[in-house]
Amino acid sequence: MSVPTYDQFIEPILRYLAATPEGATARDAHEAAAGALNLSETQRQELIASGQATYKNRAGWAHDRLKRAGLSTSAKRGYWKLTDAGITYAAQHPDPLTANKVEQLAIGFMDVKLKGPTDAIPLDGQEQVAQIAGSATVSPDDRLEQALRELREATAADLLDNLLQVSPNRFEVIVLDVLHSLGYGASRNDLQRVGGSGDGGIDGVISLDKLGLEKVYVQAKRWQGTVGRPELQAFYGALAGQKAKRGVFITTSGFTAQGIDFARSVEGMVLVDGSRLVNLMMDHEVGVTSRLLKLPKLDSDYFDEERGY
């Protein structure tokens, strides 16, 4: 018997976290769900293509759906905890969830973004891609595209969770690693972290040439709220104090409309919000790894009679 689909893990995860309101490790939640579903040892040994246990993967997707519904959160790395809304939901539904309620949790919140302050304005180039409706008329290629997009969005949310949980010093190092992966600096040593007390609003410096004549100054902040005009004006002032021509302001949150307008009104300032940052990390494999999927496609030329022997 195969491992149950991920939607069948939603209620066991919900019930286990409701019984442990202080939260629990993802590992404990995996095992609790496996026990509640009476998984056999054979089912527990089943693996997906990446090598992860299938039941752990599906428990993870179940928790992703609870997070998108606003019922749970990753309180810290590898640690799950119901939100106040989740505790209330579990209390209001003491009986086994109906198939309709499970389906609503499984697919009803798929388009919900997991992070982002409500007053943040998307930066240019961050257009939302319309979701492909699930239907028998949708081609397999379209379904694959939808699945890849969903996997990418889930990884982006996990990256942002982890960025918010690392220390400020580690975050500054990660930011410099991302910038180096983009080609800034001839070597990693050309990117230096200078953040700390008395840093004047500068957290890192990138030398674009070996003599250090051309520099880019970086401010990297793990913020929950949006970054507005005052913070960007202060950064611009710090750049002026360094007689710098270029600066990059990177945050895990987002920027207000007034902040974006200010950055556009001055020369040499680039903004990177949380969404753009995690997408850069995925594109350049900083903090993530990629797996190769081999998809067979017919080579019609091979069957051409004129090819000869």
C-alpha positions in Angstrom: 0.0 0.0 0.0 1.3 3.4 -1.0 1.7 6.3 1.5 -1.4 8.4 1.8 -1.6 11.6 -0.2 -0.5 14.8 1.6 -4.0 16.1 2.2 -4.6 13.1 4.5 -1.7 14.3 6.6 -3.4 17.7 7.3 -5.7 16.7 10.1 -3.1 14.5 11.9 -0.6 17.4 11.9 -3.3 19.8 13.0 -4.4 17.6 15.9 -0.9 16.9 17.1 0.0 20.6 17.1 -3.2 21.4 18.9 -2.3 18.9 21.6 1.2 20.5 21.9 0.3 24.2 22.0 3.9 25.1 22.9 4.9 23.8 19.5 6.9 20.7 18.3 9.8 19.8 16.1 8.9 18.9 12.5 10.5 15.5 13.1 8.1 14.8 16.0 5.1 16.0 14.0 6.2 13.7 11.1 6.2 10.7 13.4 3.0 11.6 15.1 1.2 11.9 11.8 2.7 8.6 10.6 1.4 7.0 13.8 -2.0 8.5 13.5 -2.3 7.2 9.9 -1.0 3.7 11.0 1.8 3.7 8.5 3.6 0.4 8.1 7.3 0.0 8.2 7.3 -0.5 4.4 5.4 2.8 4.0 7.9 4.6 6.2 10.7 3.3 4.1 9.3 4.6 0.8 11.3 7.4 -0.7 10.7 10.2 -3.2 13.2 10.9 -6.0 15.2 13.3 -3.9 15.8 10.5 -1.3 13.5 12.0 1.4 11.0 9.7 3.1 7.7 10.1 1.3 5.7 10.4 4.5 7.9 13.2 5.8 7.6 15.0 2.4 3.8 14.8 2.5 3.7 15.8 6.2 5.7 18.9 5.2 3.3 19.8 2.4 0.4 19.3 4.8 2.0 21.8 7.2 2.6 24.2 4.3 -1.1 24.2 3.7 -1.8 24.9 7.3 0.6 27.8 7.2 -1.0 29.2 4.1 -4.4 29.0 5.8 -2.9 31.0 8.7 -3.4 28.2 11.1 0.3 27.3 11.8 3.7 28.8 11.6 7.4 27.8 11.6 8.2 29.4 14.9 11.9 28.7 14.4 13.9 26.4 12.2 12.5 22.9 12.1 9.8 23.8 14.7 6.1 24.0 14.0 3.4 25.7 16.1 -0.2 26.6 15.7 -1.2 30.2 15.5 -4.0 31.6 17.7 -6.3 31.1 14.7 -5.1 27.5 14.4 -5.8 26.7 18.0 -9.3 28.3 17.6 -9.9 26.3 14.4 -9.0 23.0 16.1 -11.2 23.8 19.1 -14.1 24.7 16.8 -13.8 21.5 14.8 -13.4 18.8 17.5 -14.8 16.1 15.3 -13.0 14.6 12.3 -12.8 17.1 9.5 -15.1 16.5 6.6 -13.7 15.8 3.1 -14.8 19.3 2.0 -13.0 20.9 4.9 -9.8 18.9 4.2 -10.0 19.9 0.5 -10.5 23.5 1.4 -7.3 23.4 3.5 -5.4 21.5 0.9 -6.2 23.7 -2.1 -8.2 26.7 -0.9 -5.2 28.7 0.2 -2.6 27.6 -2.4 -2.3 31.2 -3.8 -1.8 32.8 -0.4 1.7 34.3 0.1 3.3 33.2 3.3 5.3 36.4 3.9 5.2 40.1 3.2 4.0 43.2 5.1 0.6 44.4 3.8 1.9 47.9 3.0 4.9 46.7 1.0 4.9 47.5 -2.7 6.3 44.9 -5.1 9.5 46.0 -6.8 9.6 46.2 -10.6 9.7 42.8 -12.3 7.9 41.0 -9.4 4.7 40.3 -11.3 2.4 37.7 -9.9 2.0 34.7 -12.2 -1.6 33.6 -12.6 -2.2 30.1 -11.2 -3.3 27.4 -13.6 -6.7 26.0 -12.8 -6.7 22.3 -12.0 -8.7 20.6 -14.7 -8.6 17.5 -16.8 -8.3 19.8 -19.8 -5.0 21.2 -18.6 -2.0 19.7 -20.4 0.6 17.6 -18.6 3.2 20.3 -19.4 1.0 23.0 -17.8 0.5 20.8 -14.7 4.3 20.3 -14.5 4.8 24.1 -14.8 2.2 24.5 -12.0 4.0 22.0 -9.8 7.4 23.5 -10.4 6.0 26.9 -9.5 4.5 25.6 -6.3 7.7 23.9 -5.3 9.7 27.1 -5.9 7.2 29.2 -3.9 7.4 26.7 -1.0 11.2 26.8 -1.1 11.1 30.6 -1.2 8.9 30.7 1.9 11.3 28.2 3.7 14.3 30.4 2.8 12.6 33.5 4.1 11.7 31.7 7.4 15.3 30.7 7.8 16.6 34.2 7.0 14.4 35.6 9.7 15.8 33.1 12.2 19.6 33.5 11.7 21.6 36.0 13.6 22.1 39.5 12.2 25.8 38.8 11.6 25.0 35.6 9.7 22.4 37.4 7.6 25.0 39.9 6.6 27.3 37.1 5.5 24.6 35.4 3.5 23.8 38.7 1.7 27.4 39.0 0.7 27.4 35.4 -0.5 24.4 36.2 -2.7 26.1 39.3 -4.1 29.3 37.4 -4.8 27.2 34.7 -6.6 25.8 37.5 -8.8 29.4 38.3 -9.9 30.3 41.2 -7.7 33.9 41.2 -6.6 36.6 39.2 -8.4 36.8 36.9 -5.3 34.8 36.4 -2.1 37.6 38.3 -0.3 36.5 41.4 -2.2 33.3 41.4 -0.2 33.8 42.5 3.4 31.3 42.6 6.3 31.7 45.7 8.4 28.3 45.7 10.2 28.2 46.3 14.0 27.9 49.1 16.4 29.1 52.4 14.8 28.8 51.0 11.3 27.2 54.2 10.1 24.4 52.3 8.4 26.9 50.2 6.3 26.9 46.4 6.8 29.2 45.4 3.9 31.5 46.7 1.2 32.1 45.3 -2.2 35.3 46.1 -4.1 34.7 46.0 -7.8 38.3 46.3 -8.7 41.5 44.9 -7.2 42.7 48.3 -6.0 39.4 49.0 -4.2 38.8 52.2 -6.1 35.3 51.2 -7.1 33.1 50.2 -4.2 29.5 49.3 -3.5 28.2 49.7 0.0 25.5 47.4 1.4 23.0 47.6 4.1 21.3 44.3 5.1 18.4 44.3 7.6 16.2 41.4 8.8 13.1 43.4 9.3 9.5 42.3 9.8 7.9 45.7 9.0 8.4 47.6 5.8 11.3 49.9 5.1 10.2 53.4 4.5 11.6 56.7 3.2 13.4 57.7 6.6 15.5 54.5 6.6 16.5 54.9 3.0 17.3 58.6 3.5 19.6 57.6 6.5 21.3 55.0 4.2 21.8 57.6 1.5 23.3 59.9 4.1 25.7 57.1 5.1 26.7 56.6 1.5 27.4 60.3 1.2 29.5 60.1 4.3 31.6 57.5 2.6 31.6 59.5 -0.7 30.1 56.4 -2.3 28.3 56.4 -5.6 26.6 53.0 -5.3 24.6 51.4 -2.5 22.4 48.3 -2.2 19.7 48.1 0.5 18.6 44.6 1.2 15.8 43.6 3.6 13.8 40.4 4.4 10.6 42.5 4.3 9.5 45.1 1.8 9.6 48.7 0.9 6.8 51.3 1.2 5.7 53.3 -1.9 7.4 56.4 -0.5 10.6 54.5 0.1 10.7 53.2 -3.5 10.0 56.7 -4.8 12.9 58.1 -2.8 15.3 55.4 -4.1 14.3 56.2 -7.7 14.8 59.9 -7.1 18.5 59.4 -6.3 21.3 57.9 -8.3 23.1 54.7 -7.5 20.7 53.1 -5.0 19.3 49.6 -5.6 16.6 48.0 -3.4 16.2 44.2 -2.8 13.2 43.0 -0.8 12.6 39.6 0.7 10.9 38.2 -2.4 13.7 39.3 -4.7 16.4 38.1 -2.2 15.1 34.5 -1.9 14.6 34.3 -5.7 18.2 35.4 -6.2 19.2 32.7 -3.7 17.3 30.0 -5.6 18.5 31.2 -9.0 22.2 31.1 -7.9 21.9 28.2 -5.4 22.9 30.0 -2.3 21.5 28.0 0.6 19.7 25.7 -1.7 20.5 22.7 -3.9 18.8 21.7 -7.1 17.8 18.3 -8.4 17.7 17.2 -12.0 14.5 15.9 -13.5 14.8 13.8 -16.6 11.8 14.2 -18.8 11.6 12.0 -22.0 10.7 13.8 -25.2 10.3 12.2 -28.6 13.0 12.8 -31.1 11.0 12.7 -34.3 14.1 13.3 -36.4 15.4 10.0 -35.3 12.7 8.2 -37.2 13.2 10.1 -40.4 13.8 7.6 -43.3 16.3 9.9 -44.9 18.7 9.7 -42.0 20.2 6.5 -43.4 22.2 4.0 -41.5 
